[in-house]
Amino acid sequence: MNRSRHCTGWIRWGAVAAVALAVMLGGCLKRMEGDPWEGTKQLRVLTTIVPLHCLAAAIGEPEADVRCLCITNGPHEFQPTAEEARLLNGADLVIANGLGLEGFLMPMVSGSGRRDLRVLRVAEELRKQGVSLIEVPGYEHHGHVHGPGADPHVWLGLEEAQQIAQVICDTLCELKPEHQQIFTQRLGEVCERLRELKKLADPLRETTGALATAHDAFRYLGRSIFGSDYEDRLLAVRGLHGEELSPAEFTKLVQACRQKKVRALATEPGSAPTILHRLQESLGEKLAIIELDPIETAEPDPKKRFYVSPDWYFTQMETNLRKLREVYKP
């Protein structure tokens, strides 16, 4: 069976199931006990993914109560529960990435019956503002087939993260104009932290050699650290999610690594694909295998439901950059 067709079929059935579940949950909301927002008097902000949560919390708290849906499961694996449906139902603002990343979201919104619920899709706002997003012909990520369009992993670009923070700040100021001064002040602090990360990344632009990655999520990070020729310095490696490569495909992969002068092989935290070790052996060179975090998941706060420390995004980005600097040091 064609793998793409097989995966796409599962995505389609998964979307149908998500719609049915969201509608069912929406109909049951009034009969359920318990409110995840109980006691919250501030603006209720629900984010879909960890990076957006961290940026929104760093700018909006404590004047806003910021929560996150996808913490231990990334947006590709997320399946909403009844409690998460109630969380969305009680929100004043939902901050999402957009560009097709959160396939679960609109069924949840439709099922909630909240026609007044505001949904901010930050990546799509950037596109409306003329920000240059990275267009891709289509790719596979965690077993899900994505069609052609803009790469949704914008939070991994250091310049794009600043622009996302600005969009979030503008929306918070619009909803709570009485807090505009403090929101704007915190935006400045967030952008300064991101500029410091950019300084950490800048020396990588002067290095040589490519980076082979587990999937295509790191294009924006690559553009931030390698500059305009980032496409020549990134190589997405097939076979890191269990799919088999034929001998001819593996030989072609080895040749591509040699042609691009790959210096590091990057995988995701908790993943140890054997193909990387096969590549190391076949290339006959001293290549580093490192973990790069796409920051799609995080460790939840032990004291607060649906919450992550706002520092998580910044810490993980710094860790990614320091690992790369170690690999590419002279």
Backbone bond lengths (Angstrom), bond angles and torsions (degrees), N, CA, C in turn:
res aa  C-N    CA-C-N  psi(-1)  N-CA   C-N-CA  omega(-1)  CA-C   N-CA-C  phi
1 M - - - 1.473 - - 1.520 109.79 -
2 N 1.312 116.21 138.87 1.452 120.48 177.36 1.518 110.03 -60.97
3 R 1.359 116.57 126.92 1.463 120.03 -174.39 1.514 111.95 -65.52
4 S 1.343 116.93 -41.88 1.458 119.59 -179.06 1.511 110.84 -62.17
5 R 1.341 116.15 -42.18 1.460 119.07 179.42 1.513 110.29 -65.67
6 H 1.335 115.84 -39.73 1.461 120.44 179.44 1.525 110.80 -61.57
7 C 1.354 116.12 -47.38 1.466 119.83 -179.16 1.517 110.94 -65.73
8 T 1.343 115.81 -43.10 1.456 118.91 -179.45 1.519 110.96 -61.65
9 G 1.344 116.96 -37.24 1.462 120.39 177.25 1.506 112.20 -61.20
10 W 1.328 115.28 -43.67 1.466 118.66 178.04 1.519 110.91 -63.34
11 I 1.353 117.12 -40.43 1.455 119.64 178.36 1.520 110.64 -60.94
12 R 1.360 115.92 -42.82 1.452 119.16 -178.33 1.532 110.75 -63.68
13 W 1.353 116.71 -46.10 1.460 118.95 178.30 1.514 111.21 -65.71
14 G 1.339 116.79 -34.58 1.461 119.39 177.63 1.514 111.38 -64.21
15 A 1.336 116.31 -39.15 1.464 119.85 178.70 1.518 111.26 -64.94
16 V 1.341 116.56 -41.40 1.470 120.34 177.64 1.517 110.41 -61.25
17 A 1.334 115.90 -44.05 1.463 119.51 179.63 1.515 111.15 -63.54
18 A 1.342 116.36 -39.32 1.464 119.95 179.90 1.526 111.07 -64.13
19 V 1.354 116.05 -40.45 1.463 119.58 177.99 1.526 110.38 -61.82
20 A 1.329 115.51 -47.54 1.460 119.54 -179.36 1.518 110.93 -60.75
21 L 1.329 116.49 -42.69 1.451 120.08 -179.58 1.513 110.95 -65.37
22 A 1.340 116.96 -44.28 1.453 119.67 -178.26 1.521 111.73 -63.32
23 V 1.329 116.22 -42.41 1.466 119.31 178.28 1.520 110.65 -62.80
24 M 1.331 116.32 -43.10 1.456 120.22 178.74 1.524 110.80 -61.21
25 L 1.336 115.85 -44.62 1.452 119.43 -179.53 1.524 110.43 -65.96
26 G 1.330 116.67 -40.08 1.452 119.64 179.42 1.511 111.61 -60.14
27 G 1.325 116.74 -38.58 1.449 119.97 179.23 1.516 113.24 -70.97
28 C 1.323 116.40 -23.89 1.462 120.08 -177.32 1.514 113.64 -94.10
29 L 1.327 117.83 -8.39 1.454 120.54 -171.22 1.520 112.66 -56.08
30 K 1.313 116.47 -42.31 1.455 119.46 -175.77 1.520 112.26 -69.09
31 R 1.348 116.44 -20.84 1.458 119.30 -176.94 1.524 112.10 -93.96
32 M 1.337 116.72 -8.68 1.449 119.60 -175.38 1.517 111.10 -88.83
33 E 1.300 116.22 148.78 1.448 121.88 176.10 1.514 109.50 -93.98
34 G 1.340 115.20 154.64 1.451 119.36 175.80 1.511 111.91 94.76
35 D 1.336 115.09 135.52 1.454 121.32 179.36 1.518 107.89 -130.53
36 P 1.354 118.15 113.77 1.461 119.91 -179.76 1.532 113.06 -60.20
37 W 1.342 116.58 -20.14 1.463 121.06 179.88 1.531 112.18 -97.57
38 E 1.298 117.24 10.57 1.469 120.65 -173.60 1.524 111.18 -52.70
39 G 1.328 115.58 129.53 1.458 121.42 178.78 1.512 114.23 87.32
40 T 1.328 118.05 -6.40 1.464 121.28 -178.29 1.520 110.48 -81.96
41 K 1.331 116.33 120.30 1.458 121.42 177.31 1.527 112.04 -106.08
42 Q 1.339 115.94 -11.70 1.460 119.63 179.56 1.523 110.56 -78.96
43 L 1.324 114.99 177.89 1.457 121.46 172.33 1.529 108.23 -60.93
44 R 1.313 117.26 129.15 1.464 122.10 -177.10 1.531 109.36 -95.08
45 V 1.328 115.23 110.52 1.461 121.46 -175.74 1.526 108.89 -115.01
46 L 1.313 116.39 121.44 1.457 121.92 177.83 1.526 108.98 -110.75
47 T 1.331 116.59 122.97 1.463 121.53 177.15 1.526 109.31 -104.04
48 T 1.310 115.66 155.27 1.468 118.67 -178.69 1.524 112.12 -87.26
49 I 1.333 117.30 -40.21 1.464 120.11 -173.22 1.528 110.95 -127.15
50 V 1.320 115.40 161.17 1.464 122.45 -172.59 1.529 113.33 -58.03
51 P 1.347 120.99 -48.51 1.470 118.83 -178.15 1.528 112.99 -58.61
52 L 1.324 117.15 -40.77 1.466 120.01 179.14 1.517 110.81 -67.73
53 H 1.325 116.93 -36.71 1.461 121.04 175.92 1.528 110.15 -59.48
54 C 1.329 116.54 -47.95 1.462 120.35 -176.58 1.522 111.43 -63.10
55 L 1.329 117.08 -43.46 1.460 120.32 179.46 1.528 111.23 -66.63
56 A 1.344 116.99 -44.33 1.460 120.47 -179.26 1.525 111.69 -65.77
57 A 1.343 117.14 -40.10 1.457 120.79 179.47 1.521 111.01 -67.80
58 A 1.329 116.98 -40.09 1.461 120.89 -179.87 1.524 111.44 -64.08
59 I 1.323 117.29 -31.08 1.465 121.46 179.87 1.524 112.01 -90.17
60 G 1.333 117.05 -40.31 1.463 120.51 -167.52 1.509 117.57 -95.12
61 E 1.324 118.19 -23.84 1.468 119.28 -174.89 1.523 111.00 -83.23
62 P 1.357 116.60 145.67 1.467 128.20 6.35 1.527 114.32 -93.44
63 E 1.339 118.03 4.46 1.466 119.21 -179.71 1.517 111.91 -68.01
64 A 1.324 117.01 -19.25 1.469 122.59 174.37 1.517 108.53 -124.11
65 D 1.321 115.89 148.25 1.467 121.60 173.43 1.525 106.25 -100.23
66 V 1.336 116.32 112.50 1.458 121.41 -172.91 1.521 109.78 -108.20
67 R 1.323 116.95 126.80 1.466 123.22 178.32 1.532 109.67 -124.89
68 C 1.343 115.31 168.29 1.474 120.51 -175.94 1.523 110.54 -135.30
69 L 1.322 116.55 138.36 1.459 121.60 178.24 1.531 112.51 -81.86
70 C 1.317 116.99 -55.11 1.472 121.57 -173.63 1.519 109.66 -95.38
71 I 1.324 116.29 99.67 1.465 120.08 -179.34 1.524 110.35 -113.47
72 T 1.319 117.51 -63.50 1.469 120.00 -179.55 1.527 111.89 -88.41
73 N 1.323 117.47 -18.62 1.462 122.40 173.01 1.519 108.54 -116.54
74 G 1.326 115.76 131.68 1.455 119.27 178.87 1.515 111.78 -71.17
75 P 1.327 117.32 173.58 1.472 121.15 -176.79 1.520 113.66 -62.91
76 H 1.334 118.20 -22.28 1.464 120.60 -179.32 1.525 111.48 -77.07
77 E 1.340 116.51 -28.97 1.466 120.34 -177.06 1.523 113.19 -102.75
78 F 1.315 118.19 -6.00 1.459 121.95 -171.47 1.529 112.32 -66.39
79 Q 1.328 115.40 131.78 1.460 122.68 172.69 1.525 107.43 -128.12
80 P 1.334 119.06 119.82 1.465 120.43 -173.43 1.520 113.11 -68.96
81 T 1.329 115.10 142.25 1.456 122.49 173.46 1.526 109.11 -100.16
82 A 1.322 115.82 173.34 1.462 120.24 178.11 1.522 111.04 -61.64
83 E 1.331 116.78 -39.56 1.461 119.63 -179.68 1.524 111.04 -66.73
84 E 1.312 116.77 -37.82 1.464 119.99 178.88 1.525 110.89 -69.47
85 A 1.325 117.31 -32.04 1.464 120.25 174.43 1.524 110.35 -65.58
86 R 1.345 117.21 -38.97 1.461 120.11 176.72 1.527 110.90 -66.70
87 L 1.315 115.96 -36.25 1.469 120.49 178.03 1.519 109.92 -60.01
88 L 1.318 116.74 -47.12 1.455 120.45 178.90 1.525 110.96 -65.82
89 N 1.304 116.47 -39.40 1.463 120.60 -178.13 1.527 112.18 -61.94
90 G 1.336 117.04 -28.12 1.460 120.69 -177.91 1.513 114.63 -95.55
91 A 1.336 117.81 0.88 1.464 120.82 -176.01 1.523 111.74 -78.93
92 D 1.327 116.11 150.56 1.460 122.45 171.38 1.526 111.10 -89.78
93 L 1.335 115.04 -30.20 1.461 120.70 -177.02 1.520 108.64 -145.74
94 V 1.320 116.35 134.02 1.463 121.54 172.34 1.526 107.50 -110.99
95 I 1.336 116.02 126.86 1.463 121.33 177.47 1.519 108.13 -108.47
96 A 1.309 115.61 115.67 1.461 122.15 -179.05 1.520 109.79 -119.97
97 N 1.318 115.86 166.19 1.456 121.29 177.23 1.522 110.87 -80.63
98 G 1.347 115.91 -48.52 1.457 120.26 -176.37 1.517 111.67 85.63
99 L 1.317 116.68 -165.44 1.468 124.41 -177.32 1.518 111.56 60.32
100 G 1.336 116.33 30.94 1.456 121.22 175.14 1.510 115.44 82.61
101 L 1.335 117.96 5.79 1.461 119.84 -176.33 1.522 112.02 -69.87
102 E 1.334 117.04 -41.12 1.463 120.88 -174.05 1.528 110.52 -106.12
103 G 1.330 115.68 79.62 1.456 119.64 -179.54 1.509 113.70 -65.22
104 F 1.312 116.69 -19.47 1.464 121.54 -178.18 1.517 112.95 -80.38
105 L 1.331 118.88 -16.45 1.459 120.79 -164.61 1.525 114.02 -71.92
106 M 1.321 117.59 -52.54 1.461 118.54 -174.73 1.524 113.22 -64.26
107 P 1.356 119.60 -35.92 1.471 117.58 171.99 1.526 112.28 -59.92
108 M 1.332 117.48 -37.15 1.461 120.34 177.13 1.528 111.30 -65.19
109 V 1.341 115.94 -44.04 1.468 119.96 -179.90 1.522 110.30 -63.86
110 S 1.331 116.34 -45.08 1.465 120.04 179.21 1.516 111.08 -62.33
111 G 1.324 116.34 -41.86 1.456 120.19 -179.09 1.506 113.56 -68.13
112 S 1.344 117.37 -23.87 1.464 120.21 -178.63 1.519 112.31 -73.08
113 G 1.332 116.56 -23.40 1.456 119.41 -176.38 1.516 113.15 76.72
114 R 1.329 118.64 7.32 1.459 123.01 -177.54 1.528 110.48 -87.58
115 R 1.309 116.65 87.38 1.459 119.70 179.38 1.523 112.22 -70.52
116 D 1.342 116.72 -20.24 1.457 121.25 -178.64 1.525 112.67 -90.96
117 L 1.332 117.57 -1.23 1.456 120.43 -176.20 1.527 110.80 -71.02
118 R 1.317 115.97 125.10 1.461 120.42 -179.07 1.522 109.87 -87.57
119 V 1.318 116.42 129.02 1.464 122.65 178.60 1.520 108.12 -118.97
120 L 1.323 115.91 117.46 1.458 122.49 178.48 1.523 108.63 -101.59
121 R 1.323 117.54 119.41 1.468 122.71 177.12 1.520 108.22 -104.43
122 V 1.318 115.72 99.67 1.465 119.74 -167.00 1.522 113.29 -65.09
123 A 1.326 117.98 -41.93 1.472 119.77 -178.37 1.522 110.91 -65.01
124 E 1.322 116.10 -35.98 1.461 119.53 178.67 1.526 110.85 -71.38
125 E 1.342 116.48 -30.95 1.464 119.87 174.04 1.522 110.45 -65.27
126 L 1.333 116.71 -40.49 1.463 119.83 177.88 1.525 110.50 -60.38
127 R 1.327 115.92 -41.70 1.465 119.27 179.75 1.531 110.41 -63.56
128 K 1.330 117.38 -40.83 1.471 121.05 178.13 1.525 110.92 -61.65
129 Q 1.336 116.33 -32.40 1.458 121.20 -178.81 1.528 112.45 -81.78
130 G 1.323 117.02 -1.45 1.452 120.53 177.68 1.509 115.21 90.43
131 V 1.335 117.27 10.53 1.457 120.60 177.21 1.526 108.79 -66.43
132 S 1.313 116.47 137.86 1.465 121.89 -177.99 1.523 110.05 -78.46
133 L 1.328 116.65 101.67 1.447 121.33 175.38 1.531 109.17 -88.14
134 I 1.308 115.49 159.06 1.464 120.40 -177.70 1.520 109.73 -89.26
135 E 1.319 116.12 118.68 1.459 121.08 179.85 1.527 109.78 -87.69
136 V 1.327 115.76 137.65 1.467 120.80 -178.14 1.523 109.14 -127.49
137 P 1.326 117.10 150.43 1.471 120.71 -179.02 1.515 113.39 -77.38
138 G 1.316 117.88 -9.33 1.461 122.68 -174.09 1.508 108.78 128.01
139 Y 1.338 116.27 149.06 1.455 120.01 -176.88 1.517 109.58 -161.39
140 E 1.326 114.76 168.29 1.457 121.35 177.66 1.516 109.25 -114.47
141 H 1.319 117.15 132.90 1.461 122.31 -176.91 1.514 108.43 -140.17
142 H 1.343 116.17 119.93 1.463 121.73 -179.67 1.528 111.86 52.88
143 G 1.325 116.32 38.16 1.455 120.16 176.57 1.510 114.23 82.46
144 H 1.344 117.51 1.49 1.456 120.76 179.66 1.523 109.17 -105.29
145 V 1.301 116.60 134.07 1.451 121.61 -179.78 1.520 109.23 -92.30
146 H 1.334 116.74 123.18 1.455 122.73 178.62 1.513 109.05 -108.48
147 G 1.312 115.87 136.25 1.449 120.48 179.90 1.518 111.50 -79.29
148 P 1.337 116.33 -179.81 1.461 120.04 179.43 1.522 111.26 -66.59
149 G 1.319 115.15 151.72 1.459 120.97 -179.27 1.510 109.92 150.67
150 A 1.325 116.45 -165.25 1.456 121.02 -179.14 1.524 110.04 -76.52
151 D 1.315 115.88 135.57 1.459 122.34 174.31 1.531 108.01 -62.11
152 P 1.336 118.64 124.73 1.470 119.58 -175.40 1.523 115.21 -81.40
153 H 1.340 119.63 -8.36 1.467 121.71 -171.48 1.522 112.30 -81.78
154 V 1.338 115.93 49.78 1.466 121.33 -172.29 1.527 113.01 -67.45
155 W 1.332 117.93 -26.33 1.467 120.67 -176.72 1.524 112.90 -65.46
156 L 1.344 117.28 -14.95 1.459 120.18 179.66 1.531 112.25 -85.25
157 G 1.307 117.49 -4.51 1.464 121.48 173.19 1.519 109.17 -92.60
158 L 1.313 117.41 128.55 1.467 120.37 -175.28 1.527 111.89 -69.28
159 E 1.315 117.69 -36.63 1.466 119.70 175.41 1.527 110.11 -69.92
160 E 1.329 116.62 -42.86 1.465 120.54 179.83 1.519 111.80 -63.29
161 A 1.327 117.38 -35.09 1.469 120.45 178.73 1.525 110.53 -62.80
162 Q 1.330 117.79 -37.78 1.460 120.31 176.30 1.527 111.09 -64.34
163 Q 1.326 115.75 -39.85 1.461 119.74 179.95 1.532 111.15 -68.78
164 I 1.334 115.95 -36.56 1.461 120.09 175.42 1.521 109.95 -62.83
165 A 1.321 116.90 -44.49 1.464 121.30 179.38 1.528 110.54 -59.00
166 Q 1.325 116.77 -39.38 1.463 120.31 178.64 1.528 111.09 -64.15
167 V 1.323 117.12 -42.99 1.465 120.94 178.86 1.530 110.48 -62.11
168 I 1.316 116.96 -42.66 1.463 121.02 178.66 1.523 110.44 -63.18
169 C 1.330 116.25 -45.93 1.455 120.48 179.95 1.526 111.33 -60.65
170 D 1.319 117.26 -44.78 1.465 120.79 -179.76 1.527 111.13 -58.67
171 T 1.324 116.47 -40.35 1.465 120.50 -178.59 1.525 110.82 -70.57
172 L 1.317 117.49 -41.76 1.466 120.17 177.27 1.526 110.94 -62.29
173 C 1.335 116.66 -40.33 1.460 120.46 178.53 1.523 111.18 -65.02
174 E 1.310 116.43 -36.39 1.464 120.65 178.13 1.524 111.40 -65.51
175 L 1.333 116.04 -41.35 1.464 120.02 -177.65 1.526 112.48 -78.99
176 K 1.330 116.72 -31.69 1.467 121.29 -179.53 1.535 109.38 -132.29
177 P 1.327 116.46 71.19 1.476 119.49 -175.59 1.521 113.49 -61.23
178 E 1.320 117.68 -22.78 1.462 119.96 179.20 1.525 112.26 -67.46
179 H 1.332 116.96 -16.06 1.475 121.11 179.16 1.529 112.37 -109.26
180 Q 1.324 116.90 16.45 1.463 120.42 -175.16 1.524 112.50 -57.61
181 Q 1.314 117.48 -41.72 1.463 120.55 -176.36 1.529 111.56 -62.15
182 I 1.331 116.64 -46.66 1.466 119.01 -177.74 1.528 110.91 -72.06
183 F 1.347 117.70 -36.29 1.464 119.65 176.61 1.531 110.34 -61.40
184 T 1.327 116.18 -43.89 1.460 120.95 -178.76 1.523 110.79 -66.37
185 Q 1.318 116.80 -38.01 1.467 120.47 177.66 1.529 110.52 -62.36
186 R 1.320 115.85 -44.18 1.468 119.05 -179.49 1.525 111.36 -69.43
187 L 1.326 117.18 -32.75 1.466 120.01 174.66 1.522 110.07 -58.03
188 G 1.329 116.29 -43.17 1.453 120.01 177.88 1.518 112.13 -59.78
189 E 1.333 116.23 -39.29 1.467 120.78 179.26 1.527 111.09 -67.63
190 V 1.332 116.32 -40.28 1.466 120.39 178.06 1.530 110.37 -63.46
191 C 1.325 116.42 -45.90 1.470 120.08 -178.95 1.523 111.37 -64.97
192 E 1.325 117.08 -32.70 1.459 119.80 176.75 1.526 110.65 -66.58
193 R 1.326 117.36 -39.98 1.469 119.99 176.45 1.519 110.81 -62.79
194 L 1.323 116.60 -38.88 1.463 120.07 179.17 1.526 111.45 -70.35
195 R 1.325 117.23 -34.86 1.471 119.74 176.15 1.529 111.12 -66.35
196 E 1.339 116.56 -35.78 1.464 119.74 176.60 1.531 110.43 -64.80
197 L 1.321 116.89 -38.30 1.465 119.93 175.46 1.530 110.74 -64.65
198 K 1.323 116.24 -37.29 1.469 119.82 178.08 1.526 110.35 -63.80
199 K 1.326 117.96 -38.36 1.466 121.09 176.64 1.527 110.33 -62.38
200 L 1.337 115.69 -36.47 1.459 119.71 178.26 1.528 110.73 -66.77
201 A 1.341 115.78 -32.15 1.468 120.90 -177.88 1.519 113.19 -82.74
202 D 1.322 118.25 -26.63 1.467 121.93 -170.92 1.528 114.82 -54.67
203 P 1.345 119.81 -40.92 1.470 118.35 -179.87 1.528 113.88 -60.85
204 L 1.324 117.83 -22.56 1.458 120.72 -179.74 1.523 111.80 -66.31
205 R 1.331 116.37 -22.44 1.466 120.12 -178.71 1.528 111.55 -67.24
206 E 1.317 115.86 -24.33 1.460 120.46 -178.23 1.524 112.95 -90.24
207 T 1.312 117.49 1.18 1.461 121.27 -178.42 1.527 110.13 -89.77
208 T 1.323 115.62 176.01 1.465 121.39 177.92 1.528 109.10 -128.45
209 G 1.314 115.78 164.03 1.460 120.35 179.04 1.513 111.66 97.33
210 A 1.331 114.85 151.26 1.463 121.15 -174.62 1.526 111.88 -97.74
211 L 1.323 113.90 168.62 1.465 122.91 177.36 1.520 108.21 -120.74
212 A 1.321 116.86 122.82 1.463 121.38 175.50 1.522 108.38 -93.94
213 T 1.324 117.03 126.42 1.462 121.35 -174.45 1.519 111.57 -117.85
214 A 1.329 114.41 160.05 1.458 121.39 -176.05 1.523 112.32 -67.99
215 H 1.296 117.50 -30.50 1.463 121.16 176.25 1.517 108.06 -156.96
216 D 1.310 116.20 -173.64 1.461 120.73 -171.44 1.519 114.10 -91.10
217 A 1.328 118.70 24.06 1.459 120.79 -176.88 1.516 113.05 -77.19
218 F 1.327 117.99 -13.70 1.462 120.08 -168.62 1.522 114.52 -101.69
219 R 1.321 117.49 21.62 1.468 119.31 -179.74 1.532 111.46 -63.54
220 Y 1.348 116.94 -45.32 1.462 119.19 -178.15 1.527 111.21 -66.87
221 L 1.315 117.26 -39.13 1.461 120.21 175.40 1.528 109.29 -62.92
222 G 1.334 116.75 -43.09 1.458 120.83 178.19 1.521 111.68 -59.40
223 R 1.329 116.65 -41.14 1.469 119.52 179.40 1.521 111.04 -66.68
224 S 1.351 116.49 -35.08 1.465 120.31 179.09 1.519 112.17 -66.85
225 I 1.332 116.59 -38.29 1.465 118.79 -173.26 1.522 113.78 -96.69
226 F 1.339 117.50 -29.80 1.461 120.17 -176.17 1.519 113.30 -102.98
227 G 1.323 117.24 -14.83 1.452 119.89 179.39 1.513 113.31 85.01
228 S 1.322 115.96 -156.03 1.462 121.14 -171.14 1.530 113.64 -66.76
229 D 1.326 117.44 -21.58 1.466 118.97 179.53 1.529 111.95 -95.36
230 Y 1.326 116.60 25.96 1.468 120.91 -176.60 1.532 112.20 -58.30
231 E 1.330 117.67 -33.26 1.467 119.38 -177.80 1.523 111.62 -63.53
232 D 1.327 116.43 -31.34 1.465 120.26 179.00 1.531 111.95 -76.53
233 R 1.346 116.31 -13.71 1.458 119.49 -175.23 1.519 113.32 -112.13
234 L 1.328 116.25 7.49 1.461 121.05 176.12 1.525 109.03 -120.44
235 L 1.323 115.18 141.10 1.457 120.49 176.77 1.522 108.07 -138.91
236 A 1.328 116.46 114.90 1.459 120.62 177.61 1.517 109.13 -82.82
237 V 1.324 115.63 127.42 1.463 121.70 -174.29 1.513 110.48 -100.67
238 R 1.319 116.65 121.23 1.460 120.75 173.38 1.524 108.97 -76.73
239 G 1.335 116.04 156.68 1.454 120.50 175.85 1.513 113.67 98.25
240 L 1.348 116.93 3.81 1.466 119.51 -176.60 1.521 112.89 -91.86
241 H 1.309 117.54 -2.84 1.461 120.21 178.60 1.526 110.82 -120.97
242 G 1.329 115.61 29.03 1.454 119.46 172.70 1.509 115.14 97.38
243 E 1.328 119.21 -11.91 1.460 119.84 -179.46 1.524 109.50 -72.83
244 E 1.304 115.25 145.08 1.461 120.99 -176.72 1.532 110.23 -85.58
245 L 1.336 115.10 139.94 1.452 120.73 173.61 1.520 108.75 -106.12
246 S 1.312 116.09 135.71 1.460 119.63 175.09 1.528 108.90 -70.26
247 P 1.332 118.18 161.06 1.470 119.90 176.88 1.531 112.14 -54.22
248 A 1.326 116.53 -38.59 1.466 119.62 -179.90 1.529 110.70 -67.04
249 E 1.334 117.16 -40.30 1.457 120.73 178.97 1.522 111.26 -65.61
250 F 1.331 116.23 -40.51 1.462 119.84 179.76 1.528 110.48 -66.50
251 T 1.315 117.02 -41.15 1.465 120.92 177.44 1.523 110.63 -60.89
252 K 1.316 116.38 -41.76 1.464 120.84 178.24 1.519 110.87 -63.92
253 L 1.342 117.21 -37.06 1.459 121.83 178.51 1.528 110.66 -65.18
254 V 1.315 116.64 -44.02 1.464 121.03 178.48 1.522 110.06 -60.84
255 Q 1.320 116.75 -42.49 1.463 120.98 179.81 1.526 110.74 -63.46
256 A 1.341 116.68 -39.99 1.468 120.46 179.05 1.529 110.87 -64.65
257 C 1.334 116.50 -40.10 1.471 120.65 178.28 1.521 110.85 -62.57
258 R 1.319 116.54 -40.95 1.469 120.15 179.35 1.530 111.24 -68.76
259 Q 1.327 115.49 -41.42 1.464 119.57 -178.88 1.527 110.87 -63.09
260 K 1.325 117.23 -40.46 1.459 121.22 -179.16 1.527 112.89 -86.02
261 K 1.344 116.09 -2.47 1.469 120.91 -179.46 1.527 111.62 55.79
262 V 1.315 114.91 54.61 1.465 121.43 -179.03 1.527 110.27 -62.28
263 R 1.338 116.04 131.66 1.462 121.14 179.98 1.520 112.71 -109.58
264 A 1.340 116.96 -16.79 1.458 119.45 -179.14 1.517 109.84 -146.93
265 L 1.322 116.21 147.61 1.456 123.82 176.39 1.521 106.92 -115.78
266 A 1.321 116.41 118.72 1.464 120.95 -173.33 1.514 111.42 -110.34
267 T 1.324 115.49 133.21 1.453 121.42 174.32 1.515 108.53 -126.68
268 E 1.331 116.14 175.96 1.457 120.27 -177.96 1.524 110.94 -89.88
269 P 1.341 117.55 158.01 1.459 120.36 178.49 1.530 111.68 -55.83
270 G 1.322 115.53 135.70 1.461 120.55 177.34 1.501 114.26 82.53
271 S 1.336 117.80 0.04 1.460 121.72 -179.29 1.522 109.36 -112.29
272 A 1.334 116.52 136.09 1.462 120.64 179.51 1.523 110.05 -135.37
273 P 1.332 118.05 65.74 1.465 120.54 -176.85 1.525 111.89 -64.75
274 T 1.302 116.02 133.30 1.465 120.84 -177.27 1.518 112.33 -66.47
275 I 1.333 117.06 -21.70 1.461 119.01 -177.14 1.530 111.41 -63.11
276 L 1.335 116.41 -29.28 1.456 118.35 178.64 1.521 111.16 -65.08
277 H 1.320 115.97 -41.72 1.460 119.66 178.60 1.536 110.60 -67.91
278 R 1.341 116.65 -34.84 1.469 119.50 175.10 1.523 110.44 -63.12
279 L 1.329 115.44 -39.29 1.455 119.32 178.35 1.525 111.04 -64.56
280 Q 1.328 115.60 -43.70 1.461 119.40 177.70 1.527 111.35 -55.31
281 E 1.332 115.58 -46.75 1.471 120.48 -178.73 1.525 111.29 -65.53
282 S 1.328 115.89 -41.54 1.463 119.41 -175.36 1.520 112.42 -72.08
283 L 1.329 116.29 -34.69 1.457 119.21 -178.39 1.518 111.85 -76.12
284 G 1.319 116.14 -21.56 1.446 119.82 176.36 1.510 113.41 63.10
285 E 1.313 117.12 27.92 1.454 121.53 -178.97 1.519 108.99 -130.31
286 K 1.311 115.25 162.67 1.456 120.02 178.56 1.521 108.89 -82.79
287 L 1.315 115.69 96.42 1.457 121.70 -179.93 1.523 109.47 -111.96
288 A 1.302 115.62 138.13 1.462 120.22 179.14 1.521 109.69 -84.02
289 I 1.333 116.29 140.77 1.458 121.81 169.04 1.524 106.61 -107.44
290 I 1.325 116.16 118.61 1.461 120.38 -177.03 1.524 110.21 -125.82
291 E 1.318 115.32 159.26 1.456 121.47 173.50 1.519 109.21 -97.68
292 L 1.323 116.22 127.30 1.456 121.98 171.66 1.521 108.00 -116.89
293 D 1.300 116.23 130.11 1.457 121.43 -175.54 1.526 110.15 -93.76
294 P 1.340 119.02 118.95 1.462 120.23 174.16 1.526 112.99 -74.61
295 I 1.316 115.77 -2.05 1.476 124.16 175.47 1.520 111.09 58.10
296 E 1.310 116.15 44.34 1.464 120.80 175.45 1.527 111.13 -94.33
297 T 1.328 117.40 -13.92 1.462 121.82 177.19 1.526 108.57 -136.12
298 A 1.339 115.99 169.51 1.465 121.16 -178.46 1.516 109.74 -157.33
299 E 1.313 115.31 173.01 1.454 120.71 172.66 1.534 108.37 -85.28
300 P 1.330 117.96 123.20 1.469 119.48 -178.52 1.520 111.63 -68.82
301 D 1.311 115.67 151.79 1.459 121.22 175.32 1.526 108.92 -66.72
302 P 1.338 119.07 128.83 1.471 120.53 -176.72 1.532 113.81 -71.64
303 K 1.325 116.85 -15.51 1.465 119.89 -174.09 1.523 113.99 -106.78
304 K 1.345 117.08 -10.80 1.460 119.59 -175.67 1.515 109.61 -139.57
305 R 1.332 116.32 126.66 1.460 120.80 -178.53 1.516 111.24 -67.35
306 F 1.332 115.66 145.77 1.467 122.44 175.23 1.530 111.32 56.58
307 Y 1.326 116.04 41.65 1.463 119.60 -174.48 1.525 110.53 -140.38
308 V 1.331 114.57 146.60 1.461 123.39 176.65 1.523 107.52 -134.19
309 S 1.314 117.25 146.14 1.465 119.88 175.06 1.520 109.74 -57.47
310 P 1.339 118.41 131.61 1.464 120.20 178.50 1.525 113.64 -59.99
311 D 1.326 117.12 -19.57 1.468 120.51 179.70 1.530 112.85 -75.57
312 W 1.335 117.51 -14.02 1.458 120.88 -172.01 1.530 112.00 -55.77
313 Y 1.316 116.40 -49.37 1.471 120.27 -178.13 1.524 111.01 -58.85
314 F 1.319 116.92 -47.28 1.460 120.98 -176.80 1.534 111.26 -65.77
315 T 1.325 116.09 -39.64 1.466 120.48 179.71 1.521 111.33 -65.13
316 Q 1.333 116.72 -44.34 1.464 120.25 -178.85 1.530 111.52 -68.20
317 M 1.324 116.84 -37.76 1.460 119.50 176.86 1.526 110.55 -63.73
318 E 1.328 116.68 -42.58 1.465 120.16 178.67 1.534 110.65 -62.83
319 T 1.323 116.17 -41.83 1.466 120.15 178.67 1.524 110.73 -61.45
320 N 1.332 117.04 -44.50 1.465 120.68 177.18 1.534 110.92 -56.48
321 L 1.310 115.92 -46.99 1.463 120.10 -175.75 1.526 111.83 -67.98
322 R 1.306 116.85 -38.74 1.467 119.48 179.34 1.530 111.32 -66.96
323 K 1.306 117.12 -36.22 1.463 120.14 175.92 1.526 110.57 -63.52
324 L 1.319 116.41 -42.32 1.458 119.97 179.80 1.526 111.29 -67.56
325 R 1.312 117.02 -38.23 1.459 119.44 178.46 1.525 111.05 -64.97
326 E 1.318 116.73 -35.83 1.454 120.33 178.68 1.530 110.57 -65.43
327 V 1.314 116.13 -40.38 1.467 120.66 -179.96 1.522 111.27 -68.21
328 Y 1.337 116.59 -41.09 1.462 120.30 -172.89 1.524 113.69 -97.50
329 K 1.314 116.50 11.36 1.475 117.52 178.76 1.525 109.45 -64.73
330 P 1.328 116.18 149.19 1.476 120.27 -177.20 1.525 112.00 -59.34
